[in-house]
């Protein structure tokens, strides 16, 4: 019985330490990441348009 209680307490402590070590992002970091994602999406869209234009001009 005592071993199971100690194992439970040890597991609980391990989980709490792991959760406290988790890196949390600030609002500025989240915003910067979102802006980068939007920029990447725009860049990919532009590349797709460029490929489509090249394909259309190659066919003629």
N, CA, C, O and CB atoms as a CASP TS submission, in Angstrom:
PFRMAT TS
TARGET T0000
AUTHOR 0000-0000-0000
METHOD Language model
MODEL 1
PARENT N/A
ATOM      1  N   UNK     1       0.826  -1.188   0.000  1.00  0.00           N
ATOM      2  CA  UNK     1       0.000   0.000   0.000  1.00  0.00           C
ATOM      3  C   UNK     1       0.874   1.257   0.000  1.00  0.00           C
ATOM      4  O   UNK     1       0.611   2.209  -0.734  1.00  0.00           O
ATOM      5  CB  UNK     1      -0.941  -0.005   1.210  1.00  0.00           C
ATOM      6  N   UNK     2       1.894   1.242   0.818  1.00  0.00           N
ATOM      7  CA  UNK     2       2.755   2.413   0.931  1.00  0.00           C
ATOM      8  C   UNK     2       3.506   2.657  -0.385  1.00  0.00           C
ATOM      9  O   UNK     2       3.687   3.803  -0.796  1.00  0.00           O
ATOM     10  CB  UNK     2       3.752   2.237   2.096  1.00  0.00           C
ATOM     11  N   UNK     3       3.938   1.575  -1.040  1.00  0.00           N
ATOM     12  CA  UNK     3       4.661   1.724  -2.304  1.00  0.00           C
ATOM     13  C   UNK     3       3.765   2.346  -3.371  1.00  0.00           C
ATOM     14  O   UNK     3       4.216   3.182  -4.155  1.00  0.00           O
ATOM     15  CB  UNK     3       5.190   0.364  -2.784  1.00  0.00           C
ATOM     16  N   UNK     4       2.509   1.942  -3.401  1.00  0.00           N
ATOM     17  CA  UNK     4       1.611   2.487  -4.420  1.00  0.00           C
ATOM     18  C   UNK     4       1.365   3.975  -4.188  1.00  0.00           C
ATOM     19  O   UNK     4       1.260   4.739  -5.147  1.00  0.00           O
ATOM     20  CB  UNK     4       0.277   1.724  -4.425  1.00  0.00           C
ATOM     21  N   UNK     5       1.273   4.388  -2.951  1.00  0.00           N
ATOM     22  CA  UNK     5       1.083   5.808  -2.644  1.00  0.00           C
ATOM     23  C   UNK     5       2.322   6.595  -3.051  1.00  0.00           C
ATOM     24  O   UNK     5       2.213   7.673  -3.635  1.00  0.00           O
ATOM     25  CB  UNK     5       0.783   6.012  -1.137  1.00  0.00           C
ATOM     26  N   UNK     6       3.501   6.055  -2.744  1.00  0.00           N
ATOM     27  CA  UNK     6       4.738   6.728  -3.128  1.00  0.00           C
ATOM     28  C   UNK     6       4.878   6.818  -4.645  1.00  0.00           C
ATOM     29  O   UNK     6       5.320   7.842  -5.167  1.00  0.00           O
ATOM     30  CB  UNK     6       5.941   6.000  -2.536  1.00  0.00           C
ATOM     31  N   UNK     7       4.512   5.770  -5.346  1.00  0.00           N
ATOM     32  CA  UNK     7       4.573   5.783  -6.810  1.00  0.00           C
ATOM     33  C   UNK     7       3.610   6.831  -7.386  1.00  0.00           C
ATOM     34  O   UNK     7       3.942   7.529  -8.344  1.00  0.00           O
ATOM     35  CB  UNK     7       4.237   4.381  -7.374  1.00  0.00           C
ATOM     36  N   UNK     8       2.433   6.928  -6.799  1.00  0.00           N
ATOM     37  CA  UNK     8       1.454   7.912  -7.239  1.00  0.00           C
ATOM     38  C   UNK     8       1.979   9.327  -7.019  1.00  0.00           C
ATOM     39  O   UNK     8       1.866  10.180  -7.899  1.00  0.00           O
ATOM     40  CB  UNK     8       0.124   7.714  -6.500  1.00  0.00           C
ATOM     41  N   UNK     9       2.547   9.572  -5.854  1.00  0.00           N
ATOM     42  CA  UNK     9       3.093  10.900  -5.539  1.00  0.00           C
ATOM     43  C   UNK     9       4.255  11.220  -6.481  1.00  0.00           C
ATOM     44  O   UNK     9       4.352  12.339  -6.985  1.00  0.00           O
ATOM     45  CB  UNK     9       3.562  10.968  -4.054  1.00  0.00           C
ATOM     46  N   UNK    10       5.132  10.251  -6.720  1.00  0.00           N
ATOM     47  CA  UNK    10       6.254  10.460  -7.624  1.00  0.00           C
ATOM     48  C   UNK    10       5.772  10.772  -9.036  1.00  0.00           C
ATOM     49  O   UNK    10       6.307  11.669  -9.689  1.00  0.00           O
ATOM     50  CB  UNK    10       7.160   9.232  -7.638  1.00  0.00           C
ATOM     51  N   UNK    11       4.767  10.042  -9.511  1.00  0.00           N
ATOM     52  CA  UNK    11       4.219  10.289 -10.842  1.00  0.00           C
ATOM     53  C   UNK    11       3.594  11.676 -10.921  1.00  0.00           C
ATOM     54  O   UNK    11       3.766  12.375 -11.919  1.00  0.00           O
ATOM     55  CB  UNK    11       3.182   9.221 -11.203  1.00  0.00           C
ATOM     56  N   UNK    12       2.883  12.074  -9.897  1.00  0.00           N
ATOM     57  CA  UNK    12       2.259  13.390  -9.852  1.00  0.00           C
ATOM     58  C   UNK    12       3.313  14.495  -9.877  1.00  0.00           C
ATOM     59  O   UNK    12       3.150  15.496 -10.575  1.00  0.00           O
ATOM     60  CB  UNK    12       1.383  13.521  -8.603  1.00  0.00           C
ATOM     61  N   UNK    13       4.385  14.316  -9.121  1.00  0.00           N
ATOM     62  CA  UNK    13       5.475  15.296  -9.097  1.00  0.00           C
ATOM     63  C   UNK    13       6.159  15.371 -10.459  1.00  0.00           C
ATOM     64  O   UNK    13       6.498  16.460 -10.922  1.00  0.00           O
ATOM     65  CB  UNK    13       6.503  14.937  -8.004  1.00  0.00           C
ATOM     66  N   UNK    14       6.362  14.235 -11.096  1.00  0.00           N
ATOM     67  CA  UNK    14       7.011  14.210 -12.401  1.00  0.00           C
ATOM     68  C   UNK    14       6.168  14.949 -13.439  1.00  0.00           C
ATOM     69  O   UNK    14       6.694  15.713 -14.248  1.00  0.00           O
ATOM     70  CB  UNK    14       7.258  12.763 -12.849  1.00  0.00           C
ATOM     71  N   UNK    15       4.886  14.720 -13.409  1.00  0.00           N
ATOM     72  CA  UNK    15       3.985  15.395 -14.344  1.00  0.00           C
ATOM     73  C   UNK    15       3.974  16.894 -14.091  1.00  0.00           C
ATOM     74  O   UNK    15       3.982  17.680 -15.039  1.00  0.00           O
ATOM     75  CB  UNK    15       2.563  14.828 -14.230  1.00  0.00           C
ATOM     76  N   UNK    16       3.956  17.298 -12.842  1.00  0.00           N
ATOM     77  CA  UNK    16       3.921  18.730 -12.536  1.00  0.00           C
ATOM     78  C   UNK    16       5.211  19.418 -12.968  1.00  0.00           C
ATOM     79  O   UNK    16       5.176  20.559 -13.430  1.00  0.00           O
ATOM     80  CB  UNK    16       3.687  18.951 -11.039  1.00  0.00           C
ATOM     81  N   UNK    17       6.346  18.742 -12.824  1.00  0.00           N
ATOM     82  CA  UNK    17       7.617  19.323 -13.270  1.00  0.00           C
ATOM     83  C   UNK    17       7.627  19.440 -14.787  1.00  0.00           C
ATOM     84  O   UNK    17       8.070  20.455 -15.326  1.00  0.00           O
ATOM     85  CB  UNK    17       8.817  18.468 -12.787  1.00  0.00           C
ATOM     86  N   UNK    18       7.151  18.430 -15.469  1.00  0.00           N
ATOM     87  CA  UNK    18       7.119  18.462 -16.930  1.00  0.00           C
ATOM     88  C   UNK    18       6.206  19.579 -17.430  1.00  0.00           C
ATOM     89  O   UNK    18       6.521  20.235 -18.422  1.00  0.00           O
ATOM     90  CB  UNK    18       6.654  17.108 -17.485  1.00  0.00           C
ATOM     91  N   UNK    19       5.105  19.796 -16.771  1.00  0.00           N
ATOM     92  CA  UNK    19       4.177  20.842 -17.192  1.00  0.00           C
ATOM     93  C   UNK    19       4.741  22.226 -16.922  1.00  0.00           C
ATOM     94  O   UNK    19       4.496  23.147 -17.701  1.00  0.00           O
ATOM     95  CB  UNK    19       2.839  20.680 -16.486  1.00  0.00           C
ATOM     96  N   UNK    20       5.480  22.395 -15.853  1.00  0.00           N
ATOM     97  CA  UNK    20       6.021  23.706 -15.525  1.00  0.00           C
ATOM     98  C   UNK    20       7.192  24.068 -16.422  1.00  0.00           C
ATOM     99  O   UNK    20       7.501  25.250 -16.573  1.00  0.00           O
ATOM    100  CB  UNK    20       6.449  23.749 -14.072  1.00  0.00           C
ATOM    101  N   UNK    21       7.851  23.087 -17.022  1.00  0.00           N
ATOM    102  CA  UNK    21       8.979  23.342 -17.906  1.00  0.00           C
ATOM    103  C   UNK    21       8.540  23.652 -19.323  1.00  0.00           C
ATOM    104  O   UNK    21       9.362  24.019 -20.163  1.00  0.00           O
ATOM    105  CB  UNK    21       9.907  22.161 -17.911  1.00  0.00           C
ATOM    106  N   UNK    22       7.278  23.512 -19.590  1.00  0.00           N
ATOM    107  CA  UNK    22       6.762  23.760 -20.936  1.00  0.00           C
ATOM    108  C   UNK    22       6.940  25.222 -21.297  1.00  0.00           C
ATOM    109  O   UNK    22       6.634  26.110 -20.501  1.00  0.00           O
ATOM    110  CB  UNK    22       5.279  23.358 -21.040  1.00  0.00           C
ATOM    111  N   UNK    23       7.439  25.470 -22.505  1.00  0.00           N
ATOM    112  CA  UNK    23       7.668  26.836 -22.958  1.00  0.00           C
ATOM    113  C   UNK    23       6.354  27.457 -23.403  1.00  0.00           C
ATOM    114  O   UNK    23       5.643  26.899 -24.240  1.00  0.00           O
ATOM    115  CB  UNK    23       8.699  26.869 -24.104  1.00  0.00           C
ATOM    116  N   UNK    24       6.043  28.594 -22.847  1.00  0.00           N
ATOM    117  CA  UNK    24       4.823  29.284 -23.223  1.00  0.00           C
ATOM    118  C   UNK    24       5.178  30.508 -24.045  1.00  0.00           C
ATOM    119  O   UNK    24       6.129  31.223 -23.731  1.00  0.00           O
ATOM    120  CB  UNK    24       4.000  29.678 -21.979  1.00  0.00           C
ATOM    121  N   UNK    25       4.410  30.746 -25.099  1.00  0.00           N
ATOM    122  CA  UNK    25       4.685  31.849 -26.000  1.00  0.00           C
ATOM    123  C   UNK    25       3.962  33.101 -25.532  1.00  0.00           C
ATOM    124  O   UNK    25       2.850  33.042 -25.008  1.00  0.00           O
ATOM    125  CB  UNK    25       4.275  31.494 -27.430  1.00  0.00           C
ATOM    126  N   UNK    26       4.619  34.230 -25.733  1.00  0.00           N
ATOM    127  CA  UNK    26       3.988  35.500 -25.417  1.00  0.00           C
ATOM    128  C   UNK    26       3.057  35.879 -26.564  1.00  0.00           C
ATOM    129  O   UNK    26       3.076  35.257 -27.626  1.00  0.00           O
ATOM    130  CB  UNK    26       5.050  36.610 -25.167  1.00  0.00           C
ATOM    131  N   UNK    27       2.256  36.894 -26.339  1.00  0.00           N
ATOM    132  CA  UNK    27       1.325  37.339 -27.376  1.00  0.00           C
ATOM    133  C   UNK    27       2.086  37.819 -28.598  1.00  0.00           C
ATOM    134  O   UNK    27       1.657  37.578 -29.727  1.00  0.00           O
ATOM    135  CB  UNK    27       0.411  38.455 -26.847  1.00  0.00           C
ATOM    136  N   UNK    28       3.204  38.492 -28.393  1.00  0.00           N
ATOM    137  CA  UNK    28       4.013  38.970 -29.515  1.00  0.00           C
ATOM    138  C   UNK    28       4.562  37.828 -30.341  1.00  0.00           C
ATOM    139  O   UNK    28       4.593  37.905 -31.569  1.00  0.00           O
ATOM    140  CB  UNK    28       5.152  39.830 -29.014  1.00  0.00           C
ATOM    141  N   UNK    29       4.998  36.767 -29.680  1.00  0.00           N
ATOM    142  CA  UNK    29       5.527  35.606 -30.393  1.00  0.00           C
ATOM    143  C   UNK    29       4.430  34.910 -31.192  1.00  0.00           C
ATOM    144  O   UNK    29       4.658  34.462 -32.316  1.00  0.00           O
ATOM    145  CB  UNK    29       6.169  34.619 -29.409  1.00  0.00           C
ATOM    146  N   UNK    30       3.241  34.825 -30.605  1.00  0.00           N
ATOM    147  CA  UNK    30       2.119  34.203 -31.319  1.00  0.00           C
ATOM    148  C   UNK    30       1.750  35.033 -32.549  1.00  0.00           C
ATOM    149  O   UNK    30       1.463  34.482 -33.612  1.00  0.00           O
ATOM    150  CB  UNK    30       0.891  34.052 -30.383  1.00  0.00           C
ATOM    151  N   UNK    31       1.758  36.362 -32.401  1.00  0.00           N
ATOM    152  CA  UNK    31       1.415  37.230 -33.508  1.00  0.00           C
ATOM    153  C   UNK    31       2.471  37.122 -34.611  1.00  0.00           C
ATOM    154  O   UNK    31       2.135  37.064 -35.794  1.00  0.00           O
ATOM    155  CB  UNK    31       1.276  38.684 -33.027  1.00  0.00           C
ATOM    156  N   UNK    32       3.737  37.096 -34.224  1.00  0.00           N
ATOM    157  CA  UNK    32       4.817  36.975 -35.201  1.00  0.00           C
ATOM    158  C   UNK    32       4.710  35.659 -35.970  1.00  0.00           C
ATOM    159  O   UNK    32       4.909  35.624 -37.185  1.00  0.00           O
ATOM    160  CB  UNK    32       6.182  37.072 -34.504  1.00  0.00           C
ATOM    161  N   UNK    33       4.400  34.593 -35.266  1.00  0.00           N
ATOM    162  CA  UNK    33       4.244  33.292 -35.909  1.00  0.00           C
ATOM    163  C   UNK    33       3.075  33.310 -36.892  1.00  0.00           C
ATOM    164  O   UNK    33       3.170  32.745 -37.981  1.00  0.00           O
ATOM    165  CB  UNK    33       4.035  32.196 -34.854  1.00  0.00           C
ATOM    166  N   UNK    34       1.981  33.952 -36.513  1.00  0.00           N
ATOM    167  CA  UNK    34       0.824  34.058 -37.397  1.00  0.00           C
ATOM    168  C   UNK    34       1.145  34.861 -38.646  1.00  0.00           C
ATOM    169  O   UNK    34       0.725  34.503 -39.746  1.00  0.00           O
ATOM    170  CB  UNK    34      -0.344  34.692 -36.663  1.00  0.00           C
ATOM    171  N   UNK    35       1.890  35.947 -38.475  1.00  0.00           N
ATOM    172  CA  UNK    35       2.274  36.773 -39.622  1.00  0.00           C
ATOM    173  C   UNK    35       3.169  35.975 -40.567  1.00  0.00           C
ATOM    174  O   UNK    35       3.016  36.056 -41.786  1.00  0.00           O
ATOM    175  CB  UNK    35       2.997  38.060 -39.153  1.00  0.00           C
ATOM    176  N   UNK    36       4.093  35.214 -40.012  1.00  0.00           N
ATOM    177  CA  UNK    36       4.969  34.377 -40.836  1.00  0.00           C
ATOM    178  C   UNK    36       4.163  33.334 -41.602  1.00  0.00           C
ATOM    179  O   UNK    36       4.440  33.069 -42.772  1.00  0.00           O
ATOM    180  CB  UNK    36       6.030  33.687 -39.964  1.00  0.00           C
ATOM    181  N   UNK    37       3.173  32.745 -40.949  1.00  0.00           N
ATOM    182  CA  UNK    37       2.326  31.747 -41.616  1.00  0.00           C
ATOM    183  C   UNK    37       1.565  32.370 -42.789  1.00  0.00           C
ATOM    184  O   UNK    37       1.458  31.767 -43.857  1.00  0.00           O
ATOM    185  CB  UNK    37       1.332  31.127 -40.610  1.00  0.00           C
ATOM    186  N   UNK    38       1.038  33.578 -42.581  1.00  0.00           N
ATOM    187  CA  UNK    38       0.311  34.268 -43.651  1.00  0.00           C
ATOM    188  C   UNK    38       1.270  34.587 -44.793  1.00  0.00           C
ATOM    189  O   UNK    38       0.923  34.412 -45.961  1.00  0.00           O
ATOM    190  CB  UNK    38      -0.360  35.569 -43.122  1.00  0.00           C
ATOM    191  N   UNK    39       2.466  35.050 -44.465  1.00  0.00           N
ATOM    192  CA  UNK    39       3.470  35.351 -45.495  1.00  0.00           C
ATOM    193  C   UNK    39       3.840  34.113 -46.288  1.00  0.00           C
ATOM    194  O   UNK    39       3.981  34.174 -47.509  1.00  0.00           O
ATOM    195  CB  UNK    39       4.723  35.950 -44.861  1.00  0.00           C
ATOM    196  N   UNK    40       3.999  32.992 -45.604  1.00  0.00           N
ATOM    197  CA  UNK    40       4.308  31.730 -46.287  1.00  0.00           C
ATOM    198  C   UNK    40       3.172  31.332 -47.224  1.00  0.00           C
ATOM    199  O   UNK    40       3.417  30.867 -48.338  1.00  0.00           O
ATOM    200  CB  UNK    40       4.566  30.608 -45.262  1.00  0.00           C
ATOM    201  N   UNK    41       1.943  31.511 -46.780  1.00  0.00           N
ATOM    202  CA  UNK    41       0.785  31.179 -47.612  1.00  0.00           C
ATOM    203  C   UNK    41       0.718  32.047 -48.855  1.00  0.00           C
ATOM    204  O   UNK    41       0.410  31.559 -49.943  1.00  0.00           O
ATOM    205  CB  UNK    41      -0.498  31.326 -46.815  1.00  0.00           C
ATOM    206  N   UNK    42       1.004  33.325 -48.700  1.00  0.00           N
ATOM    207  CA  UNK    42       0.995  34.235 -49.846  1.00  0.00           C
ATOM    208  C   UNK    42       2.094  33.845 -50.833  1.00  0.00           C
ATOM    209  O   UNK    42       1.883  33.840 -52.046  1.00  0.00           O
ATOM    210  CB  UNK    42       1.180  35.701 -49.381  1.00  0.00           C
ATOM    211  N   UNK    43       3.266  33.521 -50.296  1.00  0.00           N
ATOM    212  CA  UNK    43       4.384  33.121 -51.150  1.00  0.00           C
ATOM    213  C   UNK    43       4.053  31.845 -51.931  1.00  0.00           C
ATOM    214  O   UNK    43       4.348  31.751 -53.123  1.00  0.00           O
ATOM    215  CB  UNK    43       5.651  32.910 -50.303  1.00  0.00           C
ATOM    216  N   UNK    44       3.454  30.885 -51.272  1.00  0.00           N
ATOM    217  CA  UNK    44       3.073  29.641 -51.943  1.00  0.00           C
ATOM    218  C   UNK    44       2.022  29.901 -53.018  1.00  0.00           C
ATOM    219  O   UNK    44       2.078  29.322 -54.103  1.00  0.00           O
ATOM    220  CB  UNK    44       2.543  28.621 -50.924  1.00  0.00           C
ATOM    221  N   UNK    45       1.069  30.770 -52.714  1.00  0.00           N
ATOM    222  CA  UNK    45       0.039  31.120 -53.695  1.00  0.00           C
ATOM    223  C   UNK    45       0.638  31.801 -54.911  1.00  0.00           C
ATOM    224  O   UNK    45       0.235  31.527 -56.042  1.00  0.00           O
ATOM    225  CB  UNK    45      -1.009  32.023 -53.064  1.00  0.00           C
ATOM    226  N   UNK    46       1.597  32.687 -54.686  1.00  0.00           N
ATOM    227  CA  UNK    46       2.249  33.375 -55.801  1.00  0.00           C
ATOM    228  C   UNK    46       3.019  32.389 -56.668  1.00  0.00           C
ATOM    229  O   UNK    46       3.021  32.505 -57.893  1.00  0.00           O
ATOM    230  CB  UNK    46       3.192  34.469 -55.282  1.00  0.00           C
ATOM    231  N   UNK    47       3.668  31.425 -56.037  1.00  0.00           N
ATOM    232  CA  UNK    47       4.407  30.406 -56.794  1.00  0.00           C
ATOM    233  C   UNK    47       3.450  29.549 -57.633  1.00  0.00           C
ATOM    234  O   UNK    47       3.769  29.185 -58.765  1.00  0.00           O
ATOM    235  CB  UNK    47       5.224  29.506 -55.833  1.00  0.00           C
ATOM    236  N   UNK    48       2.291  29.233 -57.080  1.00  0.00           N
ATOM    237  CA  UNK    48       1.305  28.456 -57.827  1.00  0.00           C
ATOM    238  C   UNK    48       0.785  29.243 -59.024  1.00  0.00           C
ATOM    239  O   UNK    48       0.596  28.683 -60.104  1.00  0.00           O
ATOM    240  CB  UNK    48       0.143  28.050 -56.917  1.00  0.00           C
ATOM    241  N   UNK    49       0.553  30.529 -58.836  1.00  0.00           N
ATOM    242  CA  UNK    49       0.098  31.371 -59.948  1.00  0.00           C
ATOM    243  C   UNK    49       1.186  31.432 -61.008  1.00  0.00           C
ATOM    244  O   UNK    49       0.901  31.326 -62.201  1.00  0.00           O
ATOM    245  CB  UNK    49      -0.269  32.802 -59.456  1.00  0.00           C
ATOM    246  N   UNK    50       2.429  31.603 -60.579  1.00  0.00           N
ATOM    247  CA  UNK    50       3.539  31.652 -61.523  1.00  0.00           C
ATOM    248  C   UNK    50       3.637  30.354 -62.332  1.00  0.00           C
ATOM    249  O   UNK    50       3.841  30.380 -63.546  1.00  0.00           O
ATOM    250  CB  UNK    50       4.854  31.912 -60.779  1.00  0.00           C
ATOM    251  N   UNK    51       3.490  29.226 -61.642  1.00  0.00           N
ATOM    252  CA  UNK    51       3.527  27.934 -62.339  1.00  0.00           C
ATOM    253  C   UNK    51       2.373  27.806 -63.330  1.00  0.00           C
ATOM    254  O   UNK    51       2.549  27.299 -64.438  1.00  0.00           O
ATOM    255  CB  UNK    51       3.477  26.780 -61.327  1.00  0.00           C
ATOM    256  N   UNK    52       1.202  28.266 -62.926  1.00  0.00           N
ATOM    257  CA  UNK    52       0.043  28.192 -63.813  1.00  0.00           C
ATOM    258  C   UNK    52       0.241  29.060 -65.051  1.00  0.00           C
ATOM    259  O   UNK    52      -0.119  28.658 -66.158  1.00  0.00           O
ATOM    260  CB  UNK    52      -1.225  28.621 -63.070  1.00  0.00           C
ATOM    261  N   UNK    53       0.815  30.253 -64.867  1.00  0.00           N
ATOM    262  CA  UNK    53       1.074  31.135 -66.000  1.00  0.00           C
ATOM    263  C   UNK    53       2.110  30.512 -66.929  1.00  0.00           C
ATOM    264  O   UNK    53       1.963  30.563 -68.151  1.00  0.00           O
ATOM    265  CB  UNK    53       1.551  32.518 -65.514  1.00  0.00           C
ATOM    266  N   UNK    54       3.145  29.933 -66.361  1.00  0.00           N
ATOM    267  CA  UNK    54       4.170  29.277 -67.179  1.00  0.00           C
ATOM    268  C   UNK    54       3.563  28.105 -67.954  1.00  0.00           C
ATOM    269  O   UNK    54       3.867  27.914 -69.132  1.00  0.00           O
ATOM    270  CB  UNK    54       5.344  28.785 -66.292  1.00  0.00           C
ATOM    271  N   UNK    55       2.715  27.331 -67.300  1.00  0.00           N
ATOM    272  CA  UNK    55       2.075  26.204 -67.975  1.00  0.00           C
ATOM    273  C   UNK    55       1.186  26.692 -69.113  1.00  0.00           C
ATOM    274  O   UNK    55       1.156  26.083 -70.183  1.00  0.00           O
ATOM    275  CB  UNK    55       1.253  25.375 -66.977  1.00  0.00           C
ATOM    276  N   UNK    56       0.461  27.790 -68.889  1.00  0.00           N
ATOM    277  CA  UNK    56      -0.439  28.326 -69.913  1.00  0.00           C
ATOM    278  C   UNK    56       0.355  28.852 -71.098  1.00  0.00           C
ATOM    279  O   UNK    56      -0.056  28.673 -72.245  1.00  0.00           O
ATOM    280  CB  UNK    56      -1.323  29.440 -69.330  1.00  0.00           C
ATOM    281  N   UNK    57       1.488  29.500 -70.838  1.00  0.00           N
ATOM    282  CA  UNK    57       2.278  30.039 -71.935  1.00  0.00           C
ATOM    283  C   UNK    57       3.051  28.953 -72.658  1.00  0.00           C
ATOM    284  O   UNK    57       3.347  29.101 -73.843  1.00  0.00           O
ATOM    285  CB  UNK    57       3.231  31.095 -71.424  1.00  0.00           C
ATOM    286  N   UNK    58       3.385  27.867 -71.981  1.00  0.00           N
ATOM    287  CA  UNK    58       4.091  26.761 -72.624  1.00  0.00           C
ATOM    288  C   UNK    58       3.180  26.011 -73.597  1.00  0.00           C
ATOM    289  O   UNK    58       3.643  25.475 -74.603  1.00  0.00           O
ATOM    290  CB  UNK    58       4.639  25.796 -71.568  1.00  0.00           C
ATOM    291  N   UNK    59       1.892  25.979 -73.292  1.00  0.00           N
ATOM    292  CA  UNK    59       0.937  25.260 -74.128  1.00  0.00           C
ATOM    293  C   UNK    59       0.713  25.958 -75.459  1.00  0.00           C
ATOM    294  O   UNK    59       0.366  25.311 -76.447  1.00  0.00           O
ATOM    295  CB  UNK    59      -0.382  25.106 -73.401  1.00  0.00           C
ATOM    296  N   UNK    60       0.908  27.266 -75.497  1.00  0.00           N
ATOM    297  CA  UNK    60       0.643  28.029 -76.733  1.00  0.00           C
ATOM    298  C   UNK    60       1.831  28.068 -77.589  1.00  0.00           C
ATOM    299  O   UNK    60       1.797  28.663 -78.666  1.00  0.00           O
ATOM    300  CB  UNK    60       0.202  29.429 -76.439  1.00  0.00           C
TER
END
